Amino acid sequence: MKNLNKWMDWVKGFRPGALWMSAAPVCIGTVMAFGDGVGHWRPALAALLVVVSLHIMVNLFRDRLARQGRFLGFEDILAFVFFGPVAVVGAYYVQSLEWNMAVVIAGFGPGFLSAGIVAVNDLRDITADRKAGKFTLAARLGPRFVRLEYLLCMIAAAAVPVMVYLVTEHNHRIVLASGVLFLAAPLIHDVMRSDHPEVLGPVMGRTGELLFLYTLLFSFGWLI
């Protein structure tokens, strides 16, 4: 039974549905490296393995802290930083041994979308988290703050491709990725209007799908 519990903890920490948060920024950093003529597959795959592994370990560590009543509650910020600029720049750097401002700015896109996923999750679980003593940003600052956070994350993510284009003055097709804002509109509506977990749960999954689509469109625009 003890071994079974440990196995279940690992499965819970793995969270396959959330792993695209790890893969997306590495994909963007790798695509930018290959588009710039400095990409290499081996370090790119190594970067992907490292980021996904760290994601799993952090989830396990966070769950252990939560069970011990020592939940930190800054997942939104960590998701933005780690699954945004850190992962994108890191993936680009291990292949090219250099980085530039366009890569840094590009990292903001998946960072904002990942933070949005965490925000919806925390909004969905706000009542249960408060009872359990898990003081996420939603539990600390309330639903209104998290709703505004989600809205700003969607708008900011859509603005990132435009900013990258203005910095590079080429690869204008990356602006196609900004179109995710139109697809995010019904999700924003649900977040702003509903407190029900049965509504917010699917919003979280569909925000993950937006991250996937954003990554595809940005990558397509950068390479062609």
RAJOKA-V367781 format. One record per pair of residues at least 24 apart in sequence whose ideal C-beta (glycine too) atoms are under 10 Angstrom apart, sorted by the first residue. I is the first residue (numbers start at 1). J is the second residue. Records with the same first field share a line. If there is no record, write none. Layout:
BEGIN
I: J / J
END
This chain:
BEGIN
9: 59 / 60 / 63 / 64 / 67
10: 56 / 59 / 60
12: 59 / 60 / 63
13: 55 / 56 / 57 / 58 / 59 / 60 / 61 / 62 / 63 / 64
14: 52 / 55 / 56 / 59 / 60
15: 55 / 56 / 59 / 60 / 63
16: 56
17: 117 / 204 / 205 / 208
18: 55 / 56 / 59 / 79 / 83 / 114 / 117 / 118 / 121 / 204 / 205 / 208
19: 51 / 52 / 55 / 56 / 59 / 208
20: 52 / 83 / 110 / 113 / 114 / 117 / 208 / 209 / 211 / 212 / 215
21: 51 / 52 / 55 / 79 / 82 / 83 / 84 / 87 / 110 / 111 / 113 / 114 / 115 / 117 / 118 / 208 / 211
22: 48 / 49 / 50 / 51 / 52 / 53 / 54 / 55 / 56 / 58 / 82 / 83 / 87 / 110 / 114
23: 48 / 51 / 52 / 55 / 83 / 87 / 110 / 211 / 212 / 215
24: 51 / 83 / 84 / 87 / 88 / 109 / 110 / 111 / 113 / 114 / 208 / 211 / 212 / 214 / 215 / 216 / 218 / 219
25: 51 / 82 / 83 / 84 / 85 / 86 / 87 / 88 / 89 / 90 / 91 / 92 / 106 / 107 / 109 / 110 / 111 / 113 / 114 / 211 / 215
26: 50 / 51 / 52 / 83 / 87 / 88 / 90 / 91 / 92 / 94 / 110 / 215
27: 87 / 88 / 91 / 110 / 212 / 215 / 216 / 218 / 219
28: 84 / 87 / 88 / 91 / 92 / 103 / 106 / 107 / 109 / 110 / 177 / 214 / 215 / 218 / 219 / 222
29: 85 / 86 / 87 / 88 / 89 / 90 / 91 / 92 / 93 / 94 / 95 / 96 / 99 / 103 / 106 / 107 / 110
30: 88 / 91 / 92 / 94 / 95 / 219
31: 88 / 91 / 92 / 106 / 215 / 216 / 218 / 219 / 220 / 221 / 222 / 223
32: 88 / 89 / 91 / 92 / 95 / 96 / 99 / 100 / 102 / 103 / 106 / 107 / 164 / 168 / 171 / 174 / 218 / 219 / 222 / 223
33: 91 / 92 / 93 / 94 / 95 / 96 / 98 / 99 / 103
34: 92 / 95 / 96 / 219 / 222 / 223
35: 170 / 171 / 174 / 219 / 221 / 222 / 223 / 224
36: 92 / 95 / 96 / 98 / 100 / 102 / 103 / 168 / 222
37: 96
38: 92 / 93 / 95 / 96 / 97 / 98
39: 91 / 92 / 95 / 96
40: 94 / 95 / 96
41: 95
42: 94 / 95
43: 91 / 93 / 94 / 95 / 96 / 97
44: 91 / 92 / 94 / 95
46: 91 / 94 / 95
47: 87 / 90 / 91 / 92 / 93 / 94 / 95
48: 87 / 91
50: 87 / 90 / 91 / 94
51: 82 / 83 / 86 / 87 / 90 / 91
54: 82 / 87
55: 79 / 82 / 83 / 87
58: 82
62: 134
65: 134
66: 129 / 132 / 133 / 134
67: 132 / 134
69: 132 / 133 / 134
70: 133 / 134
71: 129 / 132 / 133 / 134 / 135 / 136 / 139
72: 134 / 135 / 136
73: 122 / 129 / 134 / 135 / 136 / 137 / 138 / 139 / 140
74: 118 / 135 / 136 / 137 / 140
75: 114 / 115 / 117 / 118 / 119 / 121 / 122 / 136 / 137 / 138
76: 114 / 115 / 116 / 117 / 118 / 119 / 121 / 122 / 136 / 137 / 138 / 146 / 149 / 150 / 153
77: 111 / 115 / 118 / 137
78: 114 / 115 / 118
79: 110 / 111 / 112 / 113 / 114 / 115 / 116 / 117 / 118 / 119 / 121 / 153
80: 107 / 108 / 110 / 111 / 112 / 113 / 114 / 115 / 116 / 118 / 153 / 156
81: 107 / 111 / 114 / 115
82: 111 / 114
83: 107 / 110 / 111 / 112 / 113 / 114 / 115 / 117 / 118 / 211
84: 108 / 109 / 110 / 111 / 112 / 113 / 114 / 115 / 157 / 160
85: 109 / 110 / 111
86: 111
87: 111 / 114
100: 167 / 168
101: 163 / 164 / 167 / 168
102: 163 / 164 / 165 / 166 / 167 / 168 / 169 / 170 / 171 / 174 / 222
103: 164 / 167
104: 164 / 167
105: 159 / 160 / 161 / 163 / 164 / 165 / 166 / 167 / 168
106: 160 / 161 / 163 / 164 / 167 / 168 / 174 / 177 / 218 / 222
107: 160 / 164
108: 156 / 157 / 159 / 160 / 163 / 164
109: 156 / 157 / 158 / 159 / 160 / 161 / 163 / 164 / 174 / 177 / 178 / 180 / 211 / 214 / 215 / 218
110: 157 / 160 / 211 / 214 / 215 / 218
111: 153 / 156 / 157 / 160
112: 149 / 150 / 152 / 153 / 154 / 155 / 156 / 157 / 158 / 159 / 160 / 211 / 214
113: 153 / 154 / 156 / 157 / 158 / 160 / 180 / 184 / 207 / 208 / 210 / 211 / 212 / 213 / 214 / 215
114: 153 / 157 / 207 / 208 / 211
115: 149 / 150 / 152 / 153 / 156 / 157
116: 146 / 149 / 150 / 151 / 152 / 153 / 154 / 156 / 157 / 184 / 187 / 188 / 191 / 203 / 204 / 207 / 208 / 210 / 211
117: 150 / 153 / 203 / 204 / 205 / 206 / 207 / 208 / 210 / 211
118: 146 / 149 / 150 / 153 / 204 / 207
119: 145 / 146 / 147 / 148 / 149 / 150 / 151 / 152 / 153 / 191 / 204 / 207
120: 146 / 147 / 149 / 150 / 153 / 187 / 190 / 191 / 200 / 201 / 202 / 203 / 204 / 205 / 206 / 207 / 208
121: 146 / 200 / 201 / 203 / 204 / 207
122: 146 / 149 / 150 / 200 / 204
123: 147 / 149 / 150 / 191 / 194 / 195 / 197 / 200 / 203 / 204
124: 191 / 194 / 195 / 196 / 197 / 198 / 199 / 200 / 201 / 202 / 203 / 204
125: 197 / 200 / 201
126: 195 / 197 / 200
127: 195 / 197
128: 197
143: 191 / 192 / 195
144: 192
146: 191
147: 188 / 191 / 192 / 193 / 194
148: 191 / 192
149: 191
150: 184 / 187 / 188 / 190 / 191 / 192 / 203 / 207
151: 184 / 188 / 191 / 192
153: 184 / 188 / 207
154: 180 / 181 / 183 / 184 / 185 / 187 / 188 / 191 / 207 / 210
155: 181 / 184 / 188
156: 181
157: 181 / 184 / 210 / 211 / 214
158: 182 / 183 / 184 / 210 / 214
160: 214 / 218
161: 214 / 217 / 218 / 221 / 222
164: 218 / 221 / 222
165: 221
168: 222
170: 222
171: 218 / 221 / 222 / 223 / 224
172: 221
173: 217 / 218 / 220 / 221 / 222 / 223 / 224
174: 217 / 218 / 219 / 220 / 221 / 222 / 223 / 224
175: 217 / 218 / 221
176: 214 / 216 / 217 / 218 / 220 / 221
177: 213 / 214 / 215 / 216 / 217 / 218 / 219 / 220 / 221 / 222
178: 214 / 217 / 218 / 221
179: 213 / 214 / 217
180: 207 / 209 / 210 / 211 / 212 / 213 / 214 / 215 / 217 / 218
181: 210 / 214
183: 209 / 210 / 213 / 214
184: 210 / 214
END
